Amino acid sequence: MELNSLTAISPIDGRYRHQVQHLDDYFSEYALIRYRVLVEVEYFLFLARKRFFSLDTASRKRLQEAASAFSLEDAQWIKQTEKTTNHDVKAVEYFLKARLKDQKTDNPLPEEWIHFGLTSQDINNTAIPLLWKHAVEFEYLPGLLNLKRQLEVLAREWKDIPMLARTHGQPASPTRLGKEILVFIERLEDQVELLIQVPFSAKFGGATGNFNAHYVAFPDKDWAKLGDEFVEGTLGLQRQQYTTQIEHYDNLAAHFDAIRRINTILIDFCRDIWTYVSMDYFKQKVKKGEIGSSAMPHKVNPIDFENAEGNLGVANALFEHFAAKLPVSRLQRDLTDSTVLRNIGVPFAHTILALKSIEKGLDKLVLNKERIIQDLENNWAVVAEAIQTVLRRENYPKPYEALKELTRGQEGITKQSIHSFIDGLKISATLKKELKKITPFNYTGITV
């Protein structure tokens, strides 16, 4: 069957393609080839600027256009050539040499300076970090920032909403809904800060990382310095100084681990919101024509948070494997990294899908303040902590034990029963008045 959204094996390229198809620009086979072409061209032009050879204006423009206007047809030309070479990067080299020759000139063409001194991993281990850098900076971080801003808006909107907290699933000292959203905002901010501290690193140093071919051809050149200048100055990546044939991927693994931690925070958030929906703290906006259940017409399911949780779980499973596998390679190189690297767009896409799902789910939430208030009213026992603490302040004998006797395991603790308890205490009228002012609605600690 012809490949389309219905015949694709992966839901990323099938059911969800309309939401993530823009990621083709970073993670498709076409994108990988385009980034390889970009690196090859930039390296060639870098050598020309360093006066290793002379380059006329027409040739320079020809190669610059090969990178800037790289098309799907160009990628297909390279893939067709690869059928003969059985080597993907060599096919890119031949493509650029053909482009350089495809002009009328009497000047000798410096075609052999394309891919000069390099091994394929000098291209792959710069192209992939570069596409990863662009995807993180242009897609992931903006998407996460948009979600964080949405949470900040809700935190402000709900900052004065008192809410019963639950520890171990049991009623606990009240909190505020806005503050509970701030918990996740802070967690996300802290982990994003760790993520952006990890550099986007690359390998660029010849067949086994020592610039062997470069040095034997030009022993008077400082190739390590030139490599740094090209990778850092031209590509905006950090060059690893001591490598085998491949990058050691430690920083890339750190990126995966950082995103995985952020995803775990979002899983925690999705489960909390799902629980609040199940407790009826939130209603959900109903969209005309939508069906919640094929059998139960009344249902409005929190499917956006469930979809997000599922996508985050898939992403984390892959990120965990990638982070564990990529830094391990036999001696100077084996090919397992190549197989894994071709899949880094998959967990990235699942993560982007999750961010979109959470945003969609948040837009549907409608605060059910009446239900929250009712829950607080039904749980006056939670002020026991406040009362016994104030009594401790007054050096009242065994206040904890007295409140424990009143409330632990007891049902039907109401405002009246709490106030009756206070009235029975041998304390001043002023202190009784102070204790009676404490309610589940105002015992919420520091206001955010």
Rosetta blueprint (number, residue, H / E / L):
1 M L
2 E L
3 L L
4 N L
5 S L
6 L L
7 T L
8 A L
9 I L
10 S L
11 P L
12 I L
13 D L
14 G L
15 R L
16 Y L
17 R H
18 H H
19 Q H
20 V H
21 Q H
22 H H
23 L H
24 D H
25 D H
26 Y H
27 F H
28 S L
29 E H
30 Y H
31 A H
32 L H
33 I H
34 R H
35 Y H
36 R H
37 V H
38 L H
39 V H
40 E H
41 V H
42 E H
43 Y H
44 F H
45 L H
46 F H
47 L H
48 A H
49 R H
50 K L
51 R L
52 F L
53 F L
54 S L
55 L L
56 D L
57 T H
58 A H
59 S H
60 R H
61 K H
62 R H
63 L H
64 Q H
65 E H
66 A H
67 A H
68 S H
69 A L
70 F L
71 S L
72 L H
73 E H
74 D H
75 A H
76 Q H
77 W H
78 I H
79 K H
80 Q H
81 T H
82 E H
83 K H
84 T H
85 T H
86 N L
87 H L
88 D H
89 V H
90 K H
91 A H
92 V H
93 E H
94 Y H
95 F H
96 L H
97 K H
98 A H
99 R H
100 L H
101 K H
102 D L
103 Q L
104 K L
105 T L
106 D L
107 N L
108 P L
109 L L
110 P L
111 E H
112 E H
113 W H
114 I L
115 H L
116 F L
117 G L
118 L L
119 T L
120 S H
121 Q H
122 D H
123 I H
124 N H
125 N H
126 T H
127 A H
128 I H
129 P H
130 L H
131 L H
132 W H
133 K H
134 H H
135 A H
136 V H
137 E H
138 F H
139 E H
140 Y H
141 L H
142 P H
143 G H
144 L H
145 L H
146 N H
147 L H
148 K H
149 R H
150 Q H
151 L H
152 E H
153 V H
154 L H
155 A H
156 R H
157 E H
158 W L
159 K L
160 D L
161 I L
162 P E
163 M E
164 L E
165 A E
166 R E
167 T E
168 H L
169 G L
170 Q E
171 P E
172 A E
173 S E
174 P E
175 T E
176 R E
177 L H
178 G H
179 K H
180 E H
181 I H
182 L H
183 V H
184 F H
185 I H
186 E H
187 R H
188 L H
189 E H
190 D H
191 Q H
192 V H
193 E H
194 L H
195 L H
196 I H
197 Q H
198 V L
199 P L
200 F L
201 S E
202 A E
203 K L
204 F L
205 G L
206 G L
207 A L
208 T L
209 G L
210 N L
211 F L
212 N H
213 A H
214 H H
215 Y H
216 V H
217 A H
218 F L
219 P L
220 D L
221 K L
222 D L
223 W H
224 A H
225 K H
226 L H
227 G H
228 D H
229 E H
230 F H
231 V H
232 E H
233 G H
234 T H
235 L L
236 G L
237 L L
238 Q E
239 R E
240 Q L
241 Q L
242 Y L
243 T L
244 T L
245 Q L
246 I L
247 E L
248 H L
249 Y L
250 D H
251 N H
252 L H
253 A H
254 A H
255 H H
256 F H
257 D H
258 A H
259 I H
260 R H
261 R H
262 I H
263 N H
264 T H
265 I H
266 L H
267 I H
268 D H
269 F H
270 C H
271 R H
272 D H
273 I H
274 W H
275 T H
276 Y H
277 V H
278 S H
279 M L
280 D L
281 Y L
282 F E
283 K E
284 Q E
285 K L
286 V L
287 K L
288 K L
289 G L
290 E L
291 I L
292 G L
293 S L
294 S L
295 A L
296 M L
297 P L
298 H L
299 K L
300 V L
301 N L
302 P L
303 I H
304 D H
305 F H
306 E H
307 N H
308 A H
309 E H
310 G H
311 N H
312 L H
313 G H
314 V H
315 A H
316 N H
317 A H
318 L H
319 F H
320 E H
321 H H
322 F H
323 A H
324 A H
325 K H
326 L L
327 P L
328 V L
329 S L
330 R L
331 L L
332 Q L
333 R L
334 D L
335 L L
336 T H
337 D H
338 S H
339 T H
340 V H
341 L H
342 R L
343 N L
344 I L
345 G H
346 V H
347 P H
348 F H
349 A H
350 H H
351 T H
352 I H
353 L H
354 A H
355 L H
356 K H
357 S H
358 I H
359 E H
360 K H
361 G H
362 L H
363 D H
364 K H
365 L E
366 V E
367 L E
368 N L
369 K H
370 E H
371 R H
372 I H
373 I H
374 Q H
375 D H
376 L H
377 E H
378 N L
379 N L
380 W H
381 A H
382 V H
383 V H
384 A H
385 E H
386 A H
387 I H
388 Q H
389 T H
390 V H
391 L H
392 R H
393 R H
394 E L
395 N L
396 Y L
397 P L
398 K L
399 P H
400 Y H
401 E H
402 A H
403 L H
404 K H
405 E H
406 L H
407 T H
408 R L
409 G L
410 Q L
411 E L
412 G L
413 I L
414 T L
415 K H
416 Q H
417 S H
418 I H
419 H H
420 S H
421 F H
422 I H
423 D H
424 G L
425 L L
426 K L
427 I L
428 S L
429 A H
430 T H
431 L H
432 K H
433 K H
434 E H
435 L H
436 K H
437 K L
438 I L
439 T L
440 P L
441 F L
442 N L
443 Y L
444 T L
445 G L
446 I L
447 T L
448 V L
